[in-house]
Amino acid sequence: MRTEAVRRTTVAGLALAFGLTAAACGEDDRQAETETTPVVAATEAPEFASPTLDAIKRRGRLNCGVHEGLVGFAYTDNRGQWRGFDADFCRALAAAVLGNPNAVRFVPLNASQRFDALRGGRIDVLWRATSWTMSREVSEGIRFAGINYYDGQGFLVRRSLDLASAQELNGARVCVQRGTTSELNAADFFRARGIEYRPVVTTNEEAARTAYAREDCDAFSADISALAAARTLLTNPEQHAILPDVISKEPLGPAVKRGDESWTSIVRWTLNALVLAEELGVTAENAGQLAKESRAPQIRRLLGVEGHLGPTMGLSREWAKNAIEASGNYGEIFARNLGPDSSLDLARGLNAQWNARPGGLIYALPIR
């Protein structure tokens, strides 16, 4: 009996000791947590400030990087004036930030120069039919502000070859531009299918087109929009066809230098303003009238009648209205340069508004 009593006392003592130790440890843990866990105080949002915008305002001009010469996108007319889809977006951005669509300096760049020009500060924005890829955003020191054209890579061939598909290009010579996604995509396409081909690598789009015209290659591979533009410049455009194969996704859009997120936002929201303007029926011609008469909240915010969206970005209240009046809404810019009012006569396709019939991928982020 005594032995059993001693055993019970020992067990009770151990349990008590364990409980006290656990309580002490818990207290120590809570104290350690209190001592090591930082207290995060409520903070205000950081100021929206852009060194790039400040520099643009000081010089009174936007430096916009564009293609050296691509019909429909960026090229000079017979009076030396820059025209095209990308050129119009440059003017719209200049109007948004400076109130003047003509306060823009166009800087023609080839594929190998474009990212160096951004990183080195030669240009404020690159609006040059450039595909948004992961490696470019991660490795090139740039940021993409949005997508203004959904494209894909294809092949331009002579009708006399009587080809129905790019898979029939076994042993063919294919012109591609050096340092572009076109060069890489073509290699992937043929390798994945076990098709032999001979790449003819050129320095730029003009050189590739010239080589194709000289018959130095059997096919020219690039973005389909670029092929459509190249075909218009050939001696007999009707003798050339773009094959139905689309071998890649090419989301084209404006790029800026990494490190100025406020400037990235300004470029992004200017693009979205032009897209939203088409959706809402706001055009270059009626923007002024709608600013005075429209009762629709979305239109009033877009045109600066309500809210202070422009000033929060360091711009005027009428930043979006200025951009729309400079070049028109997205649909107007497309029709004039790439669509039915142009020599390319490209269908909207994926570049139709999301709510069109049939619908596309063009979709404006909410401006509110």
C-alpha positions in Angstrom: 0.0 0.0 0.0 2.8 2.3 0.9 4.5 1.6 -2.4 1.4 2.4 -4.4 0.9 5.6 -2.5 4.5 6.6 -3.2 4.0 5.8 -6.9 0.8 8.0 -7.0 2.6 10.8 -5.4 5.5 10.6 -7.8 3.2 10.6 -10.8 1.3 13.5 -9.5 4.5 15.4 -8.9 5.7 14.8 -12.4 2.5 15.9 -13.9 2.5 19.1 -11.9 6.1 19.8 -12.8 5.3 19.1 -16.5 2.3 21.5 -16.4 4.4 24.2 -14.8 7.1 23.8 -17.3 4.7 23.9 -20.2 3.0 27.0 -18.9 6.4 28.6 -18.5 7.4 27.6 -22.0 4.1 29.0 -23.3 4.7 32.2 -21.5 8.2 32.4 -22.9 6.9 31.7 -26.5 4.3 34.4 -26.2 6.9 36.8 -24.8 9.4 35.9 -27.6 6.6 36.3 -30.2 5.8 39.7 -28.7 9.4 40.7 -28.8 10.3 39.5 -32.3 7.1 40.1 -34.3 7.2 43.7 -35.7 4.2 45.9 -35.3 3.0 47.1 -38.7 1.4 50.5 -38.5 -1.2 51.6 -41.0 0.4 53.6 -43.8 -0.8 55.8 -46.6 -0.4 54.8 -50.2 2.9 56.1 -51.6 2.9 59.2 -53.7 2.2 58.7 -57.4 5.4 60.2 -58.8 7.2 59.5 -62.1 10.7 60.7 -62.9 10.0 59.9 -66.6 6.9 62.1 -66.7 8.9 64.9 -65.0 11.6 64.6 -67.6 9.1 64.7 -70.4 7.4 67.8 -69.0 10.8 69.5 -68.6 11.8 68.9 -72.2 8.3 69.4 -73.6 8.4 66.4 -75.8 7.7 62.6 -75.7 10.4 60.4 -77.2 8.7 57.5 -78.8 10.5 54.5 -80.2 9.0 53.1 -83.4 9.7 50.7 -86.3 12.2 51.9 -88.9 9.4 51.6 -91.5 6.5 49.1 -91.4 3.5 50.0 -93.5 0.4 50.2 -91.3 2.3 50.5 -88.1 5.1 53.1 -88.4 6.4 54.7 -91.6 6.9 58.1 -93.1 4.7 59.3 -95.9 5.8 61.3 -99.0 5.9 64.5 -96.9 8.1 62.9 -94.3 5.3 62.6 -91.7 5.1 59.6 -89.4 2.0 57.5 -90.0 0.6 54.2 -88.7 -1.0 52.3 -85.9 1.9 52.7 -83.5 2.6 56.3 -84.5 -1.0 57.2 -83.7 -0.7 55.7 -80.2 2.5 57.8 -79.7 0.6 61.0 -80.6 -2.3 60.0 -78.2 0.2 59.5 -75.4 1.8 62.9 -76.1 -1.6 64.5 -76.0 -2.4 62.8 -72.7 0.8 63.9 -70.9 1.5 67.2 -72.6 -1.8 68.2 -74.1 -0.2 68.3 -77.6 -0.3 65.4 -80.0 2.5 66.9 -82.0 4.9 67.1 -79.0 6.4 63.8 -79.9 9.8 62.9 -81.4 9.7 59.6 -83.3 12.9 57.5 -82.9 13.2 54.8 -85.5 14.8 51.6 -84.1 15.6 48.2 -85.4 15.0 45.0 -83.4 18.5 44.9 -81.9 18.4 48.6 -80.9 15.0 48.8 -79.3 15.6 47.6 -75.7 19.0 49.3 -75.5 17.3 52.5 -76.4 14.8 52.1 -73.5 17.4 51.1 -70.9 19.7 54.0 -72.0 16.9 56.6 -71.8 16.9 57.5 -75.6 13.2 56.9 -75.6 10.4 57.2 -73.0 8.3 54.4 -74.5 8.7 51.8 -77.1 5.7 51.4 -79.3 7.2 49.2 -82.0 5.2 46.0 -82.7 7.0 44.2 -79.9 5.8 40.9 -78.5 5.3 40.7 -74.7 7.3 37.6 -73.5 8.4 36.5 -70.1 12.1 36.5 -71.0 12.0 40.0 -72.3 10.3 41.4 -69.1 12.6 39.4 -66.8 15.9 39.8 -68.6 15.7 43.0 -70.7 15.0 45.5 -67.9 11.7 46.5 -69.3 8.0 46.4 -68.5 5.1 46.0 -70.8 2.2 48.4 -70.2 -0.5 46.5 -72.1 -1.5 44.9 -75.4 -2.8 46.9 -78.3 -2.6 44.2 -81.0 -3.0 40.4 -80.9 -1.0 38.9 -83.7 0.5 35.5 -84.6 3.4 34.4 -86.8 2.8 33.1 -90.3 4.5 32.5 -93.6 4.4 34.4 -96.9 5.1 32.4 -100.0 4.7 32.7 -103.8 1.5 31.3 -105.1 3.5 29.6 -107.9 4.8 27.1 -105.2 1.2 25.9 -104.8 1.5 25.3 -101.1 -1.5 24.7 -98.8 0.4 24.6 -95.5 3.7 25.5 -93.9 4.2 21.8 -93.2 5.0 21.4 -96.9 8.1 23.6 -96.6 10.4 20.7 -96.1 13.9 21.7 -97.2 12.8 25.3 -97.9 14.8 28.5 -97.3 13.0 30.7 -94.8 13.8 34.4 -94.3 13.6 35.5 -90.6 14.8 38.6 -88.7 17.7 38.2 -86.3 17.0 38.8 -82.6 13.2 38.4 -82.9 10.6 35.9 -81.6 10.1 35.1 -85.3 13.5 33.5 -85.6 12.9 31.4 -82.5 9.3 30.5 -83.3 10.3 29.3 -86.8 13.0 27.1 -85.3 10.5 25.6 -82.8 7.9 25.0 -85.5 10.1 23.0 -87.8 12.0 21.1 -85.1 8.8 20.0 -83.4 7.6 18.5 -86.7 11.0 17.0 -87.8 11.0 19.2 -90.9 14.3 20.3 -92.4 14.6 24.0 -93.3 17.4 26.5 -94.0 17.0 29.8 -92.1 18.1 32.9 -94.0 18.7 35.3 -91.1 18.6 39.1 -91.9 19.2 42.2 -89.9 15.7 43.7 -90.2 12.3 43.5 -91.8 13.3 45.4 -94.9 16.3 43.1 -95.5 14.1 40.0 -95.1 11.5 41.4 -97.5 14.2 42.3 -100.0 15.8 38.9 -99.8 12.4 37.3 -100.3 11.7 39.5 -103.3 15.1 38.5 -104.8 14.1 34.9 -104.3 16.9 34.3 -101.8 14.4 32.4 -99.8 11.2 30.4 -100.5 9.2 31.8 -97.6 9.2 34.9 -95.3 8.2 34.2 -91.7 7.1 37.0 -89.4 4.0 38.4 -87.7 1.0 38.1 -90.0 0.4 41.8 -89.9 4.0 42.4 -90.9 3.7 39.9 -93.8 0.5 41.7 -94.9 2.4 45.0 -94.9 5.4 43.4 -96.7 3.1 42.0 -99.4 1.8 45.4 -100.3 5.3 46.6 -101.2 6.1 43.7 -103.5 6.0 44.2 -107.3 3.0 42.0 -107.8 1.3 41.5 -104.4 -1.4 39.3 -105.9 1.2 36.7 -106.7 2.0 36.1 -103.0 -0.1 34.4 -100.3 0.0 34.1 -96.5 -0.4 30.5 -95.6 -3.2 29.6 -93.1 -0.8 28.3 -90.4 -0.5 30.5 -87.3 2.4 29.1 -85.4 2.6 31.4 -82.3 0.9 34.0 -80.1 2.3 37.5 -80.5 0.7 40.0 -78.1 2.1 43.3 -79.2 2.2 46.4 -77.0 4.1 49.3 -75.5 7.1 48.8 -73.4 8.8 51.1 -70.9 12.0 51.0 -68.8 11.8 49.0 -65.6 11.9 51.1 -62.4 9.2 53.7 -63.0 5.9 52.0 -62.2 4.0 55.3 -62.2 5.1 55.9 -65.8 4.1 52.3 -66.7 0.6 53.1 -65.3 0.3 56.3 -67.3 1.0 54.4 -70.6 -1.3 51.6 -69.6 -4.2 53.8 -68.7 -3.8 55.9 -71.9 -4.1 52.8 -73.9 -7.1 51.6 -71.9 -8.8 55.0 -72.3 -8.6 54.6 -76.1 -10.0 51.1 -75.9 -12.8 52.2 -73.5 -13.6 55.2 -75.8 -14.5 52.8 -78.6 -16.7 50.7 -76.3 -18.6 53.8 -75.1 -18.9 55.3 -78.6 -16.6 58.3 -77.9 -14.8 59.4 -81.0 -12.3 62.1 -82.0 -15.2 64.1 -83.4 -17.8 63.8 -80.6 -15.6 63.8 -77.5 -15.9 67.5 -77.0 -19.7 67.4 -77.3 -20.1 64.4 -75.1 -18.0 66.1 -72.4 -20.6 68.9 -72.3 -23.8 66.9 -72.8 -23.4 63.2 -71.7 -25.0 62.1 -68.5 -23.4 58.7 -68.6 -21.1 58.3 -65.5 -18.5 56.2 -67.4 -18.2 58.8 -70.2 -18.1 61.7 -67.8 -15.3 60.0 -65.8 -13.4 59.1 -69.0 -13.6 62.7 -70.3 -12.7 64.3 -67.0 -16.0 65.9 -66.3 -16.3 63.9 -63.1 -13.6 62.8 -60.7 -9.9 63.7 -60.5 -8.3 60.7 -62.2 -6.0 62.7 -64.4 -4.5 64.8 -61.6 -3.8 61.7 -59.5 -1.4 60.7 -62.2 0.1 64.2 -62.6 -1.9 64.9 -65.7 -4.8 67.2 -66.5 -8.4 66.3 -65.9 -8.8 66.1 -69.7 -5.9 63.7 -70.3 -8.1 61.0 -71.9 -10.2 63.4 -73.9 -7.0 64.9 -75.3 -5.7 61.5 -76.2 -9.0 60.5 -78.0 -9.2 63.8 -79.9 -5.6 63.4 -81.0 -5.9 60.1 -82.9 -9.4 58.8 -82.3 -10.5 55.8 -80.3 -9.0 52.3 -80.7 -11.4 51.4 -83.5 -10.7 54.6 -85.4 -6.9 54.0 -85.1 -7.3 50.4 -86.3 -9.6 51.2 -89.2 -7.4 54.0 -90.5 -4.1 52.1 -90.4 -4.8 48.4 -90.5 -8.5 47.9 -91.3 -10.9 48.7 -94.2 -9.6 52.3 -94.6 -6.0 51.1 -95.2 -4.1 49.2 -97.8 -3.7 46.2 -95.5 -7.5 45.8 -95.0 -7.0 43.4 -92.1 -10.0 42.0 -90.3 -10.4 42.9 -86.6 -10.4 39.2 -85.6 -8.9 38.9 -82.2 -8.6 42.7 -82.1 -12.3 43.2 -82.0 -13.9 44.5 -78.8 -14.9 41.9 -76.3 -18.6 42.6 -76.7 -18.6 42.8 -80.5 -20.2 40.1 -82.6 -18.1 38.1 -83.1 -16.1 39.1 -80.0 -12.4 39.6 -79.7 -9.8 40.1 -77.0 -9.8 43.9 -76.8 -11.1 44.7 -73.3 -10.6 47.9 -71.4 -9.8 47.9 -67.7 -12.3 49.9 -65.6 -11.5 53.6 -65.5 -13.0 54.8 -62.2 
